[in-house]
Amino acid sequence: MSSVTPSETIEPKPASLISAVLRGRIGVLRDYASAISGSAGRLVFSLIYFIALANTLTIAEFGLFATASAAGVMLSRILAFGYITALYRTATVRPALIGVFTAGFIFMALISLPVLGLASFAAHALFFGGEMALPVFLTVIAAEALLWRPVEAVVIVNNGMGRFGRASVLVILGTVLRAVAASAFAFMPVRDLPTWSLLYLAANAVSLLIAAGFFYPRCRLRLRPRVYLRRLPDSLYVAGAEILFYLQMEMDKLLVLALGGAQLAGIYAMIMRLVDLTAIPIRTFTMMLVQRLMRAPELLARTIRRVGLEAAVFVTSTAALAVLAVILHYYPTLLGKNVAEAAPLLGLALFVPGLRNLVEYQAELLFARGQTLLRAINLALLAGLKAVLLALVLVQSLEVSQLVIVLNAVFALLYVASALLTYSAMRLPAKTV
């Protein structure tokens, strides 16, 4: 007869369960460390890039470039009509089909080019006609939409497959190439906006060649038009939502340029660029949360967890800007003489990054749950609200310092509207892949 008691026979089970949970947690931490390393590297080199460029171009030229680049990011979402989302979902849950959906992305990208071209001409006519030459504007748009957006697709596919280290290296490499281009530009005999636009195009072209040649997973391209047509409505919802998302994110730059001119746009762009830098680590967290929600939509069912995550995003973002504001208060020329003009205003925008990041985070929650149409509707409403609020503020002819202070209230109202729309939509069932 065995001398093992019943209690002894079941004792290893809790131990093995704990071991499995610990392995899972360690795996999550390892993945996050790999992903956040890319964000940390990107943060450092983005700062180098910003310092070099903001202090080489005039303030007005920097404002024009920053606004054109923001328009390019928005217009780049037209490329492939949002089919990048199908590629991302496939990489996350069905990586064996990457070859089919990569061919679909290329196919849809080619079809979308005329629409992208028309939208680019319209954007120039609306916002840049009297300020920026059309060839220079189109060069910036091409760099963002035709070169950098496909690089982002490679990063997204690697993240979807859990290859966070490779994605991080590519993100850092792309930012390094931009920083190198901006540093070289500072020593060139001709340092104007047309020259920089060509350098910017070249840096993004090299990034795409490296991404496609060394970082994209090996796959055999297979064209399946019927598969793509089934996914087209969802992709169009995503494309529309992405355009609206970036429109409401970048609307302030466009309106400041249109109503305040290039000089004010330059100072404002510097402030918002420093605010944007605080969002880089937050986006890594959001990206990983989105992947978990795709697999387990019930993850945020508990209110306490939702509140805790939002508080973490807000506190982290606000603390990051507060630290930067304190440093620039004591060393205003630390980031260069041009940036020194905007440095005293940074602390006045203390709550803007946290509120902006929360609106972005909430939009990604709906994407993760497959609620793409509701996400598009919500973002359209937010874009309209932001346009109205900013227009009301800008026509008041406020001083720049007053404008920055009022922005806190504008983004607070946008956050409240976003929270109401998002969490109302999340009461509906998630749409699984």
One Martini backbone bead per residue (centre of mass of N, CA, C, O) as a GRO file, in nm:
protein
  433
    1MET     BB    1   0.098   0.035   0.020
    2SER     BB    2   0.065   0.352   0.011
    3SER     BB    3   0.203   0.640   0.202
    4VAL     BB    4   0.024   0.837   0.056
    5THR     BB    5  -0.168   1.095   0.105
    6PRO     BB    6  -0.417   1.286  -0.013
    7SER     BB    7  -0.287   1.562   0.053
    8GLU     BB    8  -0.018   1.492  -0.095
    9THR     BB    9  -0.137   1.454  -0.389
   10ILE     BB   10  -0.251   1.772  -0.408
   11GLU     BB   11  -0.014   1.974  -0.340
   12PRO     BB   12   0.123   2.039  -0.626
   13LYS     BB   13  -0.102   2.204  -0.766
   14PRO     BB   14  -0.071   2.488  -0.643
   15ALA     BB   15   0.227   2.517  -0.720
   16SER     BB   16   0.186   2.497  -1.030
   17LEU     BB   17  -0.005   2.737  -1.048
   18ILE     BB   18   0.188   2.951  -0.940
   19SER     BB   19   0.407   2.900  -1.151
   20ALA     BB   20   0.233   2.978  -1.397
   21VAL     BB   21   0.165   3.265  -1.309
   22LEU     BB   22   0.459   3.365  -1.287
   23ARG     BB   23   0.535   3.310  -1.579
   24GLY     BB   24   0.324   3.501  -1.699
   25ARG     BB   25   0.422   3.761  -1.556
   26ILE     BB   26   0.711   3.753  -1.662
   27GLY     BB   27   0.632   3.764  -1.959
   28VAL     BB   28   0.495   4.040  -1.949
   29LEU     BB   29   0.742   4.197  -1.841
   30ARG     BB   30   0.927   4.125  -2.076
   31ASP     BB   31   0.756   4.250  -2.300
   32TYR     BB   32   0.746   4.536  -2.179
   33ALA     BB   33   1.051   4.583  -2.175
   34SER     BB   34   1.086   4.559  -2.480
   35ALA     BB   35   0.887   4.784  -2.559
   36ILE     BB   36   0.996   5.021  -2.371
   37SER     BB   37   1.275   5.041  -2.502
   38GLY     BB   38   1.170   5.176  -2.756
   39SER     BB   39   1.051   5.425  -2.613
   40ALA     BB   40   1.310   5.524  -2.481
   41GLY     BB   41   1.472   5.557  -2.739
   42ARG     BB   42   1.271   5.744  -2.879
   43LEU     BB   43   1.279   5.970  -2.671
   44VAL     BB   44   1.575   6.050  -2.699
   45PHE     BB   45   1.581   6.092  -3.019
   46SER     BB   46   1.344   6.291  -3.029
   47LEU     BB   47   1.490   6.511  -2.869
   48ILE     BB   48   1.724   6.550  -3.062
   49TYR     BB   49   1.554   6.617  -3.308
   50PHE     BB   50   1.407   6.861  -3.190
   51ILE     BB   51   1.649   7.038  -3.118
   52ALA     BB   52   1.779   7.055  -3.398
   53LEU     BB   53   1.529   7.166  -3.557
   54ALA     BB   54   1.420   7.406  -3.373
   55ASN     BB   55   1.729   7.550  -3.399
   56THR     BB   56   1.738   7.582  -3.725
   57LEU     BB   57   1.485   7.668  -3.769
   58THR     BB   58   1.254   7.870  -3.766
   59ILE     BB   59   0.973   7.916  -3.594
   60ALA     BB   60   0.788   7.929  -3.842
   61GLU     BB   61   0.900   7.679  -3.991
   62PHE     BB   62   0.842   7.479  -3.766
   63GLY     BB   63   0.538   7.520  -3.767
   64LEU     BB   64   0.492   7.426  -4.058
   65PHE     BB   65   0.615   7.145  -4.035
   66ALA     BB   66   0.450   7.036  -3.794
   67THR     BB   67   0.176   7.072  -3.938
   68ALA     BB   68   0.236   6.902  -4.191
   69SER     BB   69   0.303   6.643  -4.036
   70ALA     BB   70   0.026   6.616  -3.903
   71ALA     BB   71  -0.124   6.594  -4.172
   72GLY     BB   72   0.029   6.339  -4.266
   73VAL     BB   73  -0.065   6.151  -4.043
   74MET     BB   74  -0.361   6.174  -4.111
   75LEU     BB   75  -0.345   6.097  -4.423
   76SER     BB   76  -0.207   5.812  -4.384
   77ARG     BB   77  -0.488   5.667  -4.313
   78ILE     BB   78  -0.569   5.621  -4.616
   79LEU     BB   79  -0.382   5.409  -4.648
   80ALA     BB   80  -0.549   5.121  -4.742
   81PHE     BB   81  -0.815   5.186  -4.587
   82GLY     BB   82  -0.725   5.050  -4.297
   83TYR     BB   83  -0.584   4.754  -4.345
   84ILE     BB   84  -0.391   4.740  -4.099
   85THR     BB   85  -0.592   4.609  -3.898
   86ALA     BB   86  -0.601   4.329  -4.032
   87LEU     BB   87  -0.299   4.277  -3.998
   88TYR     BB   88  -0.292   4.295  -3.689
   89ARG     BB   89  -0.500   4.077  -3.617
   90THR     BB   90  -0.350   3.851  -3.763
   91ALA     BB   91  -0.081   3.869  -3.602
   92THR     BB   92  -0.224   3.810  -3.323
   93VAL     BB   93  -0.427   3.538  -3.406
   94ARG     BB   94  -0.321   3.468  -3.740
   95PRO     BB   95  -0.005   3.439  -3.859
   96ALA     BB   96  -0.038   3.241  -4.110
   97LEU     BB   97  -0.191   3.499  -4.281
   98ILE     BB   98   0.014   3.729  -4.357
   99GLY     BB   99   0.050   3.698  -4.664
  100VAL     BB  100  -0.242   3.771  -4.741
  101PHE     BB  101  -0.254   4.058  -4.585
  102THR     BB  102  -0.012   4.189  -4.721
  103ALA     BB  103  -0.124   4.188  -5.005
  104GLY     BB  104  -0.373   4.357  -4.926
  105PHE     BB  105  -0.223   4.610  -4.837
  106ILE     BB  106  -0.088   4.671  -5.109
  107PHE     BB  107  -0.342   4.677  -5.282
  108MET     BB  108  -0.491   4.905  -5.117
  109ALA     BB  109  -0.270   5.120  -5.141
  110LEU     BB  110  -0.289   5.162  -5.448
  111ILE     BB  111  -0.593   5.241  -5.455
  112SER     BB  112  -0.556   5.498  -5.246
  113LEU     BB  113  -0.379   5.719  -5.390
  114PRO     BB  114  -0.586   5.917  -5.519
  115VAL     BB  115  -0.718   5.998  -5.251
  116LEU     BB  116  -0.464   6.103  -5.115
  117GLY     BB  117  -0.401   6.323  -5.322
  118LEU     BB  118  -0.663   6.490  -5.297
  119ALA     BB  119  -0.640   6.542  -4.988
  120SER     BB  120  -0.372   6.698  -5.003
  121PHE     BB  121  -0.466   6.935  -5.178
  122ALA     BB  122  -0.692   7.024  -4.986
  123ALA     BB  123  -0.515   7.082  -4.734
  124HIS     BB  124  -0.344   7.301  -4.864
  125ALA     BB  125  -0.574   7.496  -4.942
  126LEU     BB  126  -0.689   7.535  -4.646
  127PHE     BB  127  -0.392   7.580  -4.466
  128PHE     BB  128  -0.116   7.645  -4.685
  129GLY     BB  129  -0.135   7.834  -4.935
  130GLY     BB  130   0.005   8.113  -4.794
  131GLU     BB  131   0.274   7.948  -4.648
  132MET     BB  132   0.323   7.681  -4.844
  133ALA     BB  133   0.465   7.508  -5.068
  134LEU     BB  134   0.353   7.245  -5.244
  135PRO     BB  135   0.613   7.066  -5.276
  136VAL     BB  136   0.683   7.066  -4.976
  137PHE     BB  137   0.423   6.946  -4.869
  138LEU     BB  138   0.430   6.679  -5.043
  139THR     BB  139   0.693   6.576  -4.922
  140VAL     BB  140   0.589   6.538  -4.633
  141ILE     BB  141   0.353   6.351  -4.702
  142ALA     BB  142   0.522   6.126  -4.832
  143ALA     BB  143   0.690   6.061  -4.582
  144GLU     BB  144   0.444   5.980  -4.401
  145ALA     BB  145   0.254   5.797  -4.597
  146LEU     BB  146   0.464   5.626  -4.797
  147LEU     BB  147   0.693   5.558  -4.567
  148TRP     BB  148   0.616   5.555  -4.257
  149ARG     BB  149   0.355   5.386  -4.252
  150PRO     BB  150   0.488   5.112  -4.339
  151VAL     BB  151   0.671   5.101  -4.093
  152GLU     BB  152   0.438   5.079  -3.891
  153ALA     BB  153   0.339   4.808  -4.003
  154VAL     BB  154   0.587   4.648  -3.914
  155VAL     BB  155   0.562   4.707  -3.615
  156ILE     BB  156   0.274   4.594  -3.577
  157VAL     BB  157   0.333   4.302  -3.661
  158ASN     BB  158   0.547   4.244  -3.444
  159ASN     BB  159   0.363   4.302  -3.204
  160GLY     BB  160   0.141   4.094  -3.273
  161MET     BB  161   0.369   3.850  -3.253
  162GLY     BB  162   0.561   3.936  -2.996
  163ARG     BB  163   0.808   4.118  -3.132
  164PHE     BB  164   0.920   4.362  -2.942
  165GLY     BB  165   1.221   4.392  -2.995
  166ARG     BB  166   1.210   4.444  -3.301
  167ALA     BB  167   1.020   4.684  -3.287
  168SER     BB  168   1.204   4.862  -3.112
  169VAL     BB  169   1.445   4.880  -3.303
  170LEU     BB  170   1.289   5.014  -3.536
  171VAL     BB  171   1.196   5.265  -3.388
  172ILE     BB  172   1.475   5.368  -3.314
  173LEU     BB  173   1.596   5.376  -3.600
  174GLY     BB  174   1.400   5.584  -3.719
  175THR     BB  175   1.474   5.808  -3.512
  176VAL     BB  176   1.775   5.820  -3.570
  177LEU     BB  177   1.756   5.906  -3.868
  178ARG     BB  178   1.619   6.175  -3.805
  179ALA     BB  179   1.836   6.286  -3.616
  180VAL     BB  180   2.065   6.281  -3.822
  181ALA     BB  181   1.933   6.465  -4.028
  182ALA     BB  182   1.902   6.712  -3.835
  183SER     BB  183   2.204   6.737  -3.764
  184ALA     BB  184   2.304   6.779  -4.056
  185PHE     BB  185   2.130   7.030  -4.116
  186ALA     BB  186   2.280   7.224  -3.907
  187PHE     BB  187   2.556   7.208  -4.119
  188MET     BB  188   2.433   7.337  -4.353
  189PRO     BB  189   2.434   7.597  -4.578
  190VAL     BB  190   2.128   7.514  -4.623
  191ARG     BB  191   1.847   7.622  -4.388
  192ASP     BB  192   1.560   7.519  -4.510
  193LEU     BB  193   1.258   7.380  -4.575
  194PRO     BB  194   1.315   7.237  -4.849
  195THR     BB  195   1.569   7.088  -4.754
  196TRP     BB  196   1.440   6.934  -4.517
  197SER     BB  197   1.224   6.776  -4.674
  198LEU     BB  198   1.433   6.598  -4.827
  199LEU     BB  199   1.571   6.475  -4.580
  200TYR     BB  200   1.315   6.350  -4.460
  201LEU     BB  201   1.256   6.164  -4.697
  202ALA     BB  202   1.524   6.003  -4.685
  203ALA     BB  203   1.497   5.890  -4.395
  204ASN     BB  204   1.229   5.732  -4.452
  205ALA     BB  205   1.335   5.556  -4.684
  206VAL     BB  206   1.548   5.402  -4.521
  207SER     BB  207   1.352   5.284  -4.315
  208LEU     BB  208   1.188   5.113  -4.518
  209LEU     BB  209   1.415   4.936  -4.629
  210ILE     BB  210   1.488   4.807  -4.357
  211ALA     BB  211   1.211   4.699  -4.274
  212ALA     BB  212   1.159   4.516  -4.528
  213GLY     BB  213   1.444   4.359  -4.526
  214PHE     BB  214   1.472   4.287  -4.180
  215PHE     BB  215   1.161   4.290  -4.018
  216TYR     BB  216   0.989   4.123  -4.191
  217PRO     BB  217   0.818   3.857  -4.210
  218ARG     BB  218   0.834   3.566  -4.356
  219CYS     BB  219   0.647   3.550  -4.671
  220ARG     BB  220   0.382   3.455  -4.885
  221LEU     BB  221   0.227   3.608  -5.131
  222ARG     BB  222  -0.145   3.626  -5.126
  223LEU     BB  223  -0.411   3.680  -5.334
  224ARG     BB  224  -0.752   3.769  -5.175
  225PRO     BB  225  -1.011   3.953  -5.258
  226ARG     BB  226  -1.253   3.829  -5.096
  227VAL     BB  227  -1.127   3.870  -4.818
  228TYR     BB  228  -1.103   4.183  -4.834
  229LEU     BB  229  -1.403   4.256  -4.880
  230ARG     BB  230  -1.501   4.154  -4.600
  231ARG     BB  231  -1.301   4.373  -4.448
  232LEU     BB  232  -1.361   4.661  -4.559
  233PRO     BB  233  -1.567   4.798  -4.369
  234ASP     BB  234  -1.386   4.788  -4.116
  235SER     BB  235  -1.148   4.945  -4.244
  236LEU     BB  236  -1.306   5.205  -4.302
  237TYR     BB  237  -1.374   5.268  -4.013
  238VAL     BB  238  -1.080   5.290  -3.923
  239ALA     BB  239  -0.988   5.510  -4.116
  240GLY     BB  240  -1.193   5.720  -4.022
  241ALA     BB  241  -1.110   5.711  -3.722
  242GLU     BB  242  -0.813   5.792  -3.761
  243ILE     BB  243  -0.861   6.061  -3.893
  244LEU     BB  244  -1.032   6.174  -3.660
  245PHE     BB  245  -0.828   6.135  -3.438
  246TYR     BB  246  -0.602   6.321  -3.568
  247LEU     BB  247  -0.778   6.564  -3.599
  248GLN     BB  248  -0.836   6.603  -3.290
  249MET     BB  249  -0.529   6.609  -3.215
  250GLU     BB  250  -0.435   6.838  -3.459
  251MET     BB  251  -0.634   7.083  -3.476
  252ASP     BB  252  -0.476   7.300  -3.322
  253LYS     BB  253  -0.248   7.349  -3.528
  254LEU     BB  254  -0.426   7.431  -3.769
  255LEU     BB  255  -0.576   7.670  -3.628
  256VAL     BB  256  -0.329   7.835  -3.545
  257LEU     BB  257  -0.233   7.881  -3.832
  258ALA     BB  258  -0.499   8.005  -3.954
  259LEU     BB  259  -0.541   8.232  -3.703
  260GLY     BB  260  -0.214   8.304  -3.609
  261GLY     BB  261   0.014   8.185  -3.766
  262ALA     BB  262   0.343   8.078  -3.789
  263GLN     BB  263   0.466   8.183  -3.522
  264LEU     BB  264   0.254   8.071  -3.327
  265ALA     BB  265   0.274   7.780  -3.435
  266GLY     BB  266   0.567   7.736  -3.338
  267ILE     BB  267   0.530   7.769  -3.034
  268TYR     BB  268   0.301   7.564  -3.008
  269ALA     BB  269   0.457   7.318  -3.126
  270MET     BB  270   0.668   7.304  -2.904
  271ILE     BB  271   0.482   7.247  -2.670
  272MET     BB  272   0.339   6.991  -2.799
  273ARG     BB  273   0.595   6.825  -2.837
  274LEU     BB  274   0.659   6.796  -2.536
  275VAL     BB  275   0.391   6.664  -2.470
  276ASP     BB  276   0.420   6.416  -2.662
  277LEU     BB  277   0.662   6.277  -2.517
  278THR     BB  278   0.481   6.168  -2.274
  279ALA     BB  279   0.324   5.944  -2.463
  280ILE     BB  280   0.522   5.716  -2.539
  281PRO     BB  281   0.498   5.516  -2.291
  282ILE     BB  282   0.186   5.492  -2.294
  283ARG     BB  283   0.159   5.347  -2.574
  284THR     BB  284   0.279   5.080  -2.486
  285PHE     BB  285   0.064   5.005  -2.283
  286THR     BB  286  -0.179   5.022  -2.477
  287MET     BB  287  -0.088   4.809  -2.681
  288MET     BB  288  -0.092   4.568  -2.476
  289LEU     BB  289  -0.387   4.598  -2.389
  290VAL     BB  290  -0.515   4.554  -2.665
  291GLN     BB  291  -0.421   4.262  -2.699
  292ARG     BB  292  -0.569   4.151  -2.451
  293LEU     BB  293  -0.858   4.243  -2.541
  294MET     BB  294  -0.876   4.068  -2.797
  295ARG     BB  295  -0.872   3.800  -2.614
  296ALA     BB  296  -1.013   3.969  -2.345
  297PRO     BB  297  -1.285   4.176  -2.319
  298GLU     BB  298  -1.340   4.138  -1.989
  299LEU     BB  299  -1.102   4.288  -1.841
  300LEU     BB  300  -1.289   4.578  -1.800
  301ALA     BB  301  -1.549   4.515  -1.618
  302ARG     BB  302  -1.422   4.661  -1.383
  303THR     BB  303  -1.427   4.973  -1.247
  304ILE     BB  304  -1.164   4.978  -1.072
  305ARG     BB  305  -0.978   4.920  -1.316
  306ARG     BB  306  -1.042   5.161  -1.490
  307VAL     BB  307  -0.966   5.381  -1.286
  308GLY     BB  308  -0.673   5.291  -1.235
  309LEU     BB  309  -0.570   5.325  -1.528
  310GLU     BB  310  -0.640   5.624  -1.563
  311ALA     BB  311  -0.475   5.729  -1.326
  312ALA     BB  312  -0.200   5.630  -1.430
  313VAL     BB  313  -0.195   5.793  -1.691
  314PHE     BB  314  -0.227   6.078  -1.567
  315VAL     BB  315   0.004   6.084  -1.359
  316THR     BB  316   0.239   6.016  -1.548
  317SER     BB  317   0.202   6.253  -1.747
  318THR     BB  318   0.212   6.489  -1.542
  319ALA     BB  319   0.488   6.427  -1.415
  320ALA     BB  320   0.659   6.450  -1.671
  321LEU     BB  321   0.595   6.753  -1.727
  322ALA     BB  322   0.681   6.869  -1.453
  323VAL     BB  323   0.977   6.797  -1.473
  324LEU     BB  324   1.035   6.952  -1.735
  325ALA     BB  325   0.943   7.233  -1.632
  326VAL     BB  326   1.150   7.259  -1.403
  327ILE     BB  327   1.407   7.238  -1.571
  328LEU     BB  328   1.332   7.485  -1.766
  329HIS     BB  329   1.319   7.699  -1.544
  330TYR     BB  330   1.636   7.678  -1.474
  331TYR     BB  331   1.695   7.576  -1.800
  332PRO     BB  332   1.578   7.730  -2.074
  333THR     BB  333   1.840   7.658  -2.285
  334LEU     BB  334   1.872   7.345  -2.298
  335LEU     BB  335   1.699   7.326  -2.596
  336GLY     BB  336   1.748   7.613  -2.682
  337LYS     BB  337   1.668   7.928  -2.800
  338ASN     BB  338   1.392   7.872  -2.930
  339VAL     BB  339   1.269   7.697  -2.696
  340ALA     BB  340   1.289   7.921  -2.474
  341GLU     BB  341   1.019   8.065  -2.557
  342ALA     BB  342   0.838   7.807  -2.454
  343ALA     BB  343   0.927   7.710  -2.165
  344PRO     BB  344   0.746   7.896  -1.967
  345LEU     BB  345   0.465   7.748  -2.078
  346LEU     BB  346   0.464   7.447  -1.990
  347GLY     BB  347   0.332   7.458  -1.697
  348LEU     BB  348   0.045   7.558  -1.812
  349ALA     BB  349   0.011   7.245  -1.946
  350LEU     BB  350  -0.007   7.017  -1.722
  351PHE     BB  351  -0.298   6.858  -1.808
  352VAL     BB  352  -0.284   6.786  -2.112
  353PRO     BB  353  -0.141   6.507  -2.143
  354GLY     BB  354  -0.335   6.337  -1.970
  355LEU     BB  355  -0.595   6.401  -2.133
  356ARG     BB  356  -0.495   6.313  -2.411
  357ASN     BB  357  -0.416   6.019  -2.335
  358LEU     BB  358  -0.705   5.934  -2.250
  359VAL     BB  359  -0.843   5.969  -2.521
  360GLU     BB  360  -0.661   5.767  -2.667
  361TYR     BB  361  -0.715   5.523  -2.483
  362GLN     BB  362  -1.025   5.508  -2.533
  363ALA     BB  363  -1.010   5.454  -2.837
  364GLU     BB  364  -0.851   5.179  -2.807
  365LEU     BB  365  -1.068   5.017  -2.662
  366LEU     BB  366  -1.264   4.996  -2.906
  367PHE     BB  367  -1.071   4.860  -3.098
  368ALA     BB  368  -1.018   4.603  -2.924
  369ARG     BB  369  -1.345   4.532  -2.934
  370GLY     BB  370  -1.445   4.598  -3.243
  371GLN     BB  371  -1.578   4.911  -3.225
  372THR     BB  372  -1.539   5.087  -3.502
  373LEU     BB  373  -1.793   5.255  -3.555
  374LEU     BB  374  -1.817   5.389  -3.277
  375ARG     BB  375  -1.540   5.515  -3.287
  376ALA     BB  376  -1.592   5.698  -3.530
  377ILE     BB  377  -1.826   5.855  -3.408
  378ASN     BB  378  -1.682   5.964  -3.158
  379LEU     BB  379  -1.450   6.112  -3.314
  380ALA     BB  380  -1.633   6.304  -3.466
  381LEU     BB  381  -1.747   6.445  -3.217
  382LEU     BB  382  -1.472   6.536  -3.099
  383ALA     BB  383  -1.374   6.700  -3.341
  384GLY     BB  384  -1.606   6.904  -3.337
  385LEU     BB  385  -1.569   7.004  -3.045
  386LYS     BB  386  -1.276   7.101  -3.076
  387ALA     BB  387  -1.321   7.307  -3.298
  388VAL     BB  388  -1.514   7.488  -3.141
  389LEU     BB  389  -1.342   7.549  -2.890
  390LEU     BB  390  -1.088   7.663  -3.039
  391ALA     BB  391  -1.227   7.886  -3.194
  392LEU     BB  392  -1.330   8.039  -2.943
  393VAL     BB  393  -1.044   8.091  -2.832
  394LEU     BB  394  -0.886   8.222  -3.083
  395VAL     BB  395  -1.092   8.478  -3.121
  396GLN     BB  396  -0.991   8.628  -2.841
  397SER     BB  397  -0.692   8.727  -2.846
  398LEU     BB  398  -0.483   8.582  -2.681
  399GLU     BB  399  -0.240   8.513  -2.505
  400VAL     BB  400  -0.032   8.257  -2.496
  401SER     BB  401  -0.061   8.195  -2.192
  402GLN     BB  402  -0.372   8.193  -2.193
  403LEU     BB  403  -0.409   7.973  -2.403
  404VAL     BB  404  -0.271   7.745  -2.243
  405ILE     BB  405  -0.459   7.748  -1.997
  406VAL     BB  406  -0.728   7.692  -2.155
  407LEU     BB  407  -0.651   7.408  -2.261
  408ASN     BB  408  -0.721   7.251  -2.007
  409ALA     BB  409  -1.029   7.289  -2.039
  410VAL     BB  410  -1.064   7.169  -2.319
  411PHE     BB  411  -0.949   6.879  -2.245
  412ALA     BB  412  -1.152   6.824  -2.020
  413LEU     BB  413  -1.405   6.821  -2.199
  414LEU     BB  414  -1.307   6.598  -2.390
  415TYR     BB  415  -1.280   6.379  -2.177
  416VAL     BB  416  -1.572   6.367  -2.083
  417ALA     BB  417  -1.691   6.298  -2.359
  418SER     BB  418  -1.522   6.041  -2.408
  419ALA     BB  419  -1.614   5.880  -2.157
  420LEU     BB  420  -1.914   5.869  -2.220
  421LEU     BB  421  -1.888   5.730  -2.499
  422THR     BB  422  -1.711   5.485  -2.430
  423TYR     BB  423  -1.869   5.353  -2.177
  424SER     BB  424  -2.129   5.319  -2.334
  425ALA     BB  425  -2.016   5.128  -2.556
  426MET     BB  426  -1.904   4.902  -2.343
  427ARG     BB  427  -2.195   4.778  -2.284
  428LEU     BB  428  -2.151   4.641  -2.527
  429PRO     BB  429  -2.067   4.397  -2.713
  430ALA     BB  430  -1.806   4.247  -2.826
  431LYS     BB  431  -1.603   4.213  -3.119
  432THR     BB  432  -1.495   3.937  -3.257
  433VAL     BB  433  -1.262   3.764  -3.473
   0.00000   0.00000   0.00000
